[in-house]
Amino acid sequence: MNNFEEYLIKEIDPRTGEVSILRKLQKINELYNIMNETTKINTQAAGDTAIRNQYFIVGSIDAKGDLSFSPNPTIHFGSTSARNECARLAVMHPGKTFLFVKLMGGERAVPQPRTISI
C-alpha cells in the first residue's frame, strides 16, 4: 500500500464511510511536493527563482560521457532531497551516473531597442 492509499483510508469519514477521492488525492500531491520540497522549472520566471535561490537540479551522465538534464527539471530546495533523487534514479537506471548541481548564477542578454533610419 502506498502513502496515498494509506492517507485516503485514514481520511474516510467513520460515520458515513465517504471521502472525495479526487479532492484528497490533489491535496496529497500538494503536500507531497511541499514535504519533498520539489517543483518544476517550467517557465523562465521559475528558472530565475531557482537560480536566485541557488536551488539544486538533478542530471545524468551516460556511459558515453554525455551530460543531460531534463528540459523541465524538478528543483530541490536542499542537497539531501537532490541526493535522494539521484539514489532513486540510479537504482532505476543501473550503469548511469546521476548527479545534482547547485544553481549558482546565470546570464541573459536583454534585447536593446535599436533605432534605424528608414
N, C-alpha and C positions, 0 to 999 in steps of 0.2 A: 504494500500500500504506500503510495507516495504522500508527501506532505500536503498536497492539495486535497486529496481524498480524506485524510485524517482531519484536516481543518473543516471540510464540509460536514463530515459526520458529527463533529463536536458542535457545529452550529445549528443542527436540526432542532427545531422547537419541540421539546418533550411533550407539550400539551397538544399540539396539532400534528406534529411529525412532518411539517412542511418547511421548505427552505427554497429560496430563489437561487438556483444553481448558477445561472449566468452572472447575477449580481455578486454572489460570493466569490466566484472564480475571478472576476475582474478585480475585486478588492484584494484577493490573494496575490494576483500578479503584480499589483501596485506595491503591496507590502514586500513581496519577494524582491522587486527591483530596489526598493529603499533599503531593505536589510542587506542585500548583497552589493549595495552602492553601485549599481550599474545602469547605464543608459546608452543610447546610440548616438554617434555623431552622424546626423543625417541632414544637417543644414550647416551653412557657413558660420552662422552665429553659434551653433552648438560646438563647432570646431574651435572658434575663437575662445569660447568659455573654457573648453578643455585645455587649451594651450595656456591661457591666462592663469588658470588654477593649477597648472602642472599636474594634470591627471595622467593616468597610465593607460596604454593600449597594448593589446597582445598581437603578435605577428608570428610568422613561422619561417624556417629555413629548411628547404627540402634537400635531398641527397645530392643534387647538382649544385647546391650553394645559392639557389635563388631565394631571395628575401621577399616576403609578401605580407601585405596587410589587407584586411577587408576594406572595400570602398566605403563602408559604413561601420567602422569598428565600434565595439562596445567599449565604453570608458569605465575605468575602475578608479575610484577615489583614493584607494590605498594600494600599497605594494602587496599586501597579504592577499587581497582579493585577486589581483592580477596574477600572482604566483599560483594561487589555487586553480585559476582558469587554465594556466599553462599546464599544470599537472593533469587536470581533467582531459584536456585536448591531447596530451602526449599519450595517455592510455588509449584513447580512441583512435589515434593515428601513429602506430609504432614506426620508428625509424625517422620521424620528422621531429625537428627541434622547434620547440615553442619558446618564445621569448617575450618579455614585457619591457616596454620602454616608457620613460617618463617624458612627457611633452614639455620641453624647456623653453621653447620660443618658436617664432615663425615670422616670416616676412610676406607682405603683399604689396605689390605695386598698385598704386591708385591712379587710374587714368586722369591725366590733367587736361582741362579744357584747352583747346588749341584754336586759335583764330587763323583762318586762311582767307586770303583775298580771292574774290571771285570776279 
